[in-house]
Amino acid sequence: MAPFHQKPENALKRAEELIAVSQHAAALNLLHEVILSKRGRLSPISVLEPIMFKFIELAVGLNKGKAAREALYQYKNVVQNVNVASIENTIKLFLELAEAKVAQAQAKADKLNLDTVDDLEAAETPESILLSTVSTDDSKDRTDRAVVTPWVRFLWEAYRTALDTIRNNARLEVVYQFVVAKAFNFCLKYNRKTEFRRLCEILRQHLASATKYAHQAFSIDLNDPDTLQRHLETRFIQLNAAAELEHWQEAFRTIEDIHNLMELSKMPPKAYMLANYYEKLARVFMVGENFLFHAAALNKYYSIMRQNKNLPQEEHERIASLVLVAALAIPIISTNRSAFENEEKKQHTQRLTSLLRVSQLPTREGLLAEALGQTIFPLARPEVKELYQSLEVQFHPLSICKRIAPTITVFAENADLTRYVNCLQQVILTRLLQQLSQVYSTIKIDAVVQLASFPEPYNVDAHMIEKFVMNGSRRGELAIRVDHKTRTLTFVTNIFASPAGATSEGPRLQAHPSQNLRMQLALLAKRLHVAVQLIHPQSIEDKEAAKVQAFQQAAANLEEERRATYIRRALIEKKKEMRESESAKKELEETRARTERIAREQAAEKLRLEEETRRREIERLEQQRRDIEKQEAQKLAEKLAGELREKGVGFNEEELNSMDKTRLVQLQVEQLEKERRELATKTKTIGKRIDHLERAFRKEEIPLLHQDYKDQQKYDREAFEAGRAARLEAVRAKHVADMALKARFARMVEDQQALRDDLQAKRDAEFKAIKKEAERKLAAAKEKRIKELRDKFEAEKRRRAQAAADAERAAEEARLAEEREEAEAHARKMMLEAKRKEEAERQSRLDETARKQREREAEVEERRRAELAARSAGPARGAAAGASAAPAQAETASWRRSDAASRGAAPVPAAAAAAASASGPAAAAAAPASNVYTPPSRRGPATMDPRGVPTRTYGGAGASAGSSAGPAPAAARPFGGSSERGPATMDPRGVPTRTYGSAGASGARPASAAAPAPADDDARFASRGPVRIGAGKWREAAQKKE
């Protein structure tokens, strides 16, 4: 064995590896060997259960039902004493996977059937027409047979495997009933009558074996109320399934099973179970045309349903009407046959009576009497009551059928009552003939046909009347003679015999003649009694006095009898209470005893499991010991065999020691071959000897055979001659007797021929009339059928035209929708192209603006360099020069403030602010005209104005004094304030920009900081409005400026 077989865990890992490379069959065989091996049986459940789950999954996927059966049997034997829940989980997994495979196969078959249809408008294809000529199955049936049927068969085998695995085990009883219910659902879903019958037989076999082996451990105990109740519920599910499948034979057998189980039960069955039992029993009897027991079953069914207080009044009326109609529909003729029944028929009747759970055979009169009670007859429908009055109470032979005809029409339209119409027709004919026999002695058959008029299609003719009369006469129920010559019915009356009519005579106009003959002595006694009273009137007075005295004595003893009745009733109630208390006490004791028994069984089971575990461990150790001993014994046996072979073939010790096991086996084979050859030689010699002996026997036998043949010929010739003479004598005697019989019959030939011709002529005329009427009905039926087919063809034609129009309209709507979508897609495409063009134009404009901006920055840079050079050449300039340079300084200050704001540095104010800060108020007044550059060493500290905006003053040493002594100069203003900043935006390249100046800022600069109008280039640059400058370019320019 391979190394991974040594442990089940390794086998599971190896199986998963095989599955990963699509070798499912090899994995299945591997797990199958592990489960059936002895090492696998000794493995713990926690290890064996995953292996079993994986094996079940592979077996279902590969459709290996036989392997699954073997593994489940083995797994049940291993696990049933340790963990019952594991078996239940395995069985449920097996069934779930099988059902899933059937569902997948069904979906696959449906998809294949749909894929094979190329043209939905074509009703027939050439392939289907060709296949229809050789087979009645359509393509769907063939697909289902090829795809679905194998998996349906596998699912059925899975149910059988599960039931056979867990049968007759009290610990698996719940899952057993669960599997049975699923199996019944399978039969109902796929309409499998044959499998349903087999399933019922399997359940009966299991129940019989459970009863046979009830003494074994953990066997099913039918005396347990819970177990018996589960079996009853399962049998009722089986009964409902049989009724739904219309498998009435199995339904009757199931009813017998339920009856036997209810007889075993100590507790009475539940009401709803009994109601279902009698309802299905009535349906079975109706299908079997046993109307007497059908009516009895319906009566029992209603007696149970009447106890349901929630039953609606309409249901009461329906069931009561069914009970009364079923009792009326019991055939009168076929119920009085008990005197002619054989023993087997009597046993069958007793068997049916026991199924009804009654003590005596029901009769038509008894069922009618129960139906006429206060609980059934008042609730019946009016037409049913009228039917009862016409059949059982009123006497009207000439109009009975006319009175009942409307009721028959109503019954034919009712789904529940239409099945009783044919039975009622037989009852009505019987009543008609019974009532006619009391009025007429002879009546024409045509008159009876006119009286027995029923609505179509229940009408009768003369042949049916004659057949009915003959059937009743043959059974001894009717005493009627048919005269074909006069076409009449003669009612036979025998005054010396009891009436030969049916058991239920119905309403009578007068007494039967035989009854009058039997009552003559009784009538004579009555007349004599009247005569005695007239002769001796004193006897009447004595009787009246005795009667009065008896009444007085009864009135005197009334109170005493009432008291005695009360005492007797109290005693009865007390005894009843005592019996109930004793019954409750007995039931409590039984419950306690059952609880103690279960506890003892559980304790015993626990001890047994512990003992089983110890026994398994001992067996494992013993098995290891036996394996070691077996290996040692094998070595010793090889050594002894070598010594024996050495003695047998004459090898010496050295040659024997040099031989291996293969050589020893070869020597053994050679010895056996030598013995076989010797045996063949002996057998050949013995065969030759027997052949010579047999040849000698036959030579001696030949003369004797010739003599025996001659003797046999002589005996056969004598026997033939004797037989021939006897046959000739018999034929001669028969011929003489036949000639005498012919002479006697020759005198009646003319009369017989005349009667035969007369009857033949009449029958021919009747046959022609009937044939003509049948041809007329056939022609009418043909015309009606042709009209129906024509109407159906026209309707189909209109339907196809409407379907074609709907298809065209749907195609047109789809085309319009497609065109609309194409137009929308084209519009979106044009919009995207326009947007791309617009974006390209905007990008080109932005590039042009950036190029101009770079040119302006270069100009500004050149101008700043010139200013710096001029400042370094002459630090102090005149007022005119300062005035002319004011716009440039203002622009420079604005530029520096923007640069400081962009870099987060201190602002660079105007030179006038620094001068005002250094010189005091006078210098502050002249600050706007100065244009002196303030180096960083002379700049004042940064401060915050009341608005929270940072400011800085310029002017060297006087900066701090100026800033602290007086108000802030006009030239000192916030740098990068919100009044000069424009909104931050993003250019098309994703670079943040901000506009500066009056146009782009959120507000204008303060009036105190306003600068003179710019001149020449600076003026043109300042008048251009807001300019968007990239943050990177502005930072580079600011660094160059520093």
Helices and strands as residue ranges (DSSP letters): G 3-5, H 8-20, H 24-36, H 38-41, H 45-61, H 65-79, H 84-115, H 126-134, H 139-143, I 144-148, H 149-166, G 170-172, H 173-190, H 193-212, H 225-245, H 248-264, H 271-287, H 291-305, H 313-328, G 333-335, G 338-340, H 343-355, H 364-371, G 377-379, H 382-388, I 389-393, H 400-413, G 418-420, H 421-439, E 442-444, H 445-451, H 462-474, E 480-483, E 488-491, H 513-518, H 520-535, H 538-556, H 558-649, H 653-658, H 661-745, G 746-748, H 749-873, H 879-903, H 911-919, H 921-925, G 927-929, G 936-938, E 939-944, E 950-954, H 958-965, E 981-986, E 992-996, G 1007-1009, H 1016-1022, E 1029-1030, H 1031-1041
